[in-house]
Amino acid sequence: MKITAKNFELTDTLKDYVEKRLSNLDRYFDGVMGVEVVFFEQRGRYTGELIVRAKGKTMKAQTTDKDILKVVDDLKEIITKELRRYKERIKGHRKS
């Protein structure tokens, strides 16, 4: 897992929180091969971008908020939905 911050310093607390929240993405899809998180700070608002590389697909989620922890939670929620949807799509193709 690669975590990067631009325009502000990435604290150990934030890094630990991100790792804790995103460490179990493979629970939703077995083929997760890489996770990259990039945070930007601009005018007191934080933008987070989450890139997940899975077997056969790269998924991206992006969100903005004043609270950096809410950004992390929203990113996880968005990417979890995408991973579930992708998993169901693959299962559907295998049945046909």
RAJONOR-V40336 format. One record per residue. N is the residue number from 0. RES is the residue in three letters. D_LAST is the distance of its C-alpha to the last C-alpha in Angstrom with 2 decimals. Layout:
<<N,RES,D_LAST> <N,RES,D_LAST>>
This chain:
<<0,MET,34.68> <1,LYS,36.93> <2,ILE,38.97> <3,THR,41.25> <4,ALA,43.72> <5,LYS,45.44> <6,ASN,48.71> <7,PHE,49.25> <8,GLU,49.56> <9,LEU,46.66> <10,THR,48.21> <11,ASP,47.32> <12,THR,46.65> <13,LEU,44.05> <14,LYS,42.48> <15,ASP,42.29> <16,TYR,40.82> <17,VAL,38.06> <18,GLU,37.24> <19,LYS,37.25> <20,ARG,35.01> <21,LEU,32.42> <22,SER,32.53> <23,ASN,29.68> <24,LEU,26.93> <25,ASP,24.98> <26,ARG,24.69> <27,TYR,22.17> <28,PHE,20.21> <29,ASP,20.88> <30,GLY,20.80> <31,VAL,23.91> <32,MET,26.17> <33,GLY,28.99> <34,VAL,30.57> <35,GLU,33.36> <36,VAL,35.45> <37,VAL,38.11> <38,PHE,40.67> <39,PHE,43.09> <40,GLU,46.18> <41,GLN,47.75> <42,ARG,50.49> <43,GLY,49.81> <44,ARG,46.07> <45,TYR,43.41> <46,THR,40.17> <47,GLY,37.46> <48,GLU,34.60> <49,LEU,31.87> <50,ILE,29.69> <51,VAL,26.91> <52,ARG,25.39> <53,ALA,22.04> <54,LYS,19.69> <55,GLY,18.68> <56,LYS,20.37> <57,THR,23.87> <58,MET,24.45> <59,LYS,27.79> <60,ALA,29.64> <61,GLN,33.18> <62,THR,35.68> <63,THR,39.46> <64,ASP,41.98> <65,LYS,45.57> <66,ASP,44.57> <67,ILE,42.91> <68,LEU,41.53> <69,LYS,39.81> <70,VAL,38.25> <71,VAL,36.79> <72,ASP,35.47> <73,ASP,33.94> <74,LEU,32.27> <75,LYS,30.68> <76,GLU,29.48> <77,ILE,27.94> <78,ILE,26.19> <79,THR,24.95> <80,LYS,23.18> <81,GLU,21.64> <82,LEU,20.54> <83,ARG,18.95> <84,ARG,17.14> <85,TYR,15.92> <86,LYS,14.85> <87,GLU,12.82> <88,ARG,11.19> <89,ILE,10.35> <90,LYS,9.07> <91,GLY,6.75> <92,HIS,5.47> <93,ARG,5.55> <94,LYS,3.80> <95,SER,0.00>>
